[in-house]
Amino acid sequence: MYFNSESRFSEFSAQASTILLSSAKIIKNGEKARFSEIKVGDRIKITYDGTVLYTYPSMLGRVYEIDIL
């Protein structure tokens, strides 16, 4: 799983994460996609505001885009 925050790009491996998708765009192959197209084991790139809540499972703040790689 990749997290992209304010032009920083780093690899992050998580066993469990929670993402609120209320306003996130989901992209696959450059086109709009549905959440149901994300499968277990997929690599994804997440663009978000940089906020990570210290909870379990971890939660990201505002997510802008999820790109299925």
C-alpha positions in Angstrom: 0.0 0.0 0.0 1.4 3.4 -0.9 0.4 6.6 0.9 1.0 9.9 -0.9 0.7 13.0 1.3 1.6 16.5 0.2 3.9 15.3 -2.6 5.7 12.9 -0.3 5.7 9.3 -1.5 6.5 6.4 0.8 5.7 2.7 1.1 3.6 1.6 4.0 2.7 -1.9 4.9 -0.4 -2.4 7.1 -2.2 -5.4 8.3 -5.3 -3.4 9.1 -6.3 0.2 8.1 -9.6 2.0 7.9 -10.3 4.6 5.3 -13.4 6.8 5.2 -14.4 7.1 1.5 -17.0 9.8 1.7 -15.3 12.0 -0.8 -12.5 9.9 -2.2 -12.2 9.3 -5.9 -11.3 5.7 -6.9 -9.2 5.4 -10.0 -8.1 2.3 -12.0 -6.1 2.5 -15.2 -6.7 6.3 -15.3 -10.5 5.9 -15.2 -13.1 6.2 -12.5 -13.7 3.0 -10.7 -15.9 1.5 -7.9 -14.8 0.5 -4.4 -15.8 -3.1 -5.3 -13.0 -3.3 -7.8 -10.4 -3.2 -5.0 -9.4 -6.8 -4.2 -7.4 -8.3 -1.4 -3.8 -8.2 -2.3 -4.1 -5.2 -4.7 -1.5 -2.5 -4.5 -3.1 0.9 -4.1 -1.8 4.5 -3.9 -3.7 6.8 -1.5 -3.5 10.6 -1.7 -4.6 12.1 1.7 -4.1 15.1 3.9 -1.3 13.6 6.0 -3.3 12.9 9.1 -2.9 9.5 10.6 -5.0 8.7 13.7 -3.4 6.6 16.4 -6.1 4.0 16.6 -6.4 0.3 15.8 -6.9 -0.3 13.1 -5.1 2.8 11.9 -7.2 5.5 10.2 -6.3 8.1 7.7 -7.7 11.6 7.8 -9.2 13.1 4.6 -8.6 10.8 1.6 -8.7 12.5 -1.7 -8.0 9.7 -4.1 -7.3 5.9 -4.2 -5.5 4.7 -7.3 -5.6 0.9 -7.9 -2.1 0.1 -9.3 
